[in-house]
């Protein structure tokens, strides 16, 4: 089983192992911010789909940003 896993995952492991830790940290921060900010590209009608009203507290775009922010802070400064 180990030989199969090494054959399948050996190349990606070596590729990711070649990335310095500091660069990897910032790649993760960039990915998280891109994912959180990409929600703002969704149309407004889709965000409020099924909601009884359009209050700001029901806007999922801001919730996605708020949920991602702690992870960004952890990866950026710790």
Secondary structure, DSSP 8 states (H G I E B T S, - for coil): -HHHHHHHHHHHHHHHHTS-HHHHHHHHHHHHHHHHHHGGGS-HHHHTTT-SS--GGG-HHHHHHHHHHHHHHHHHH-
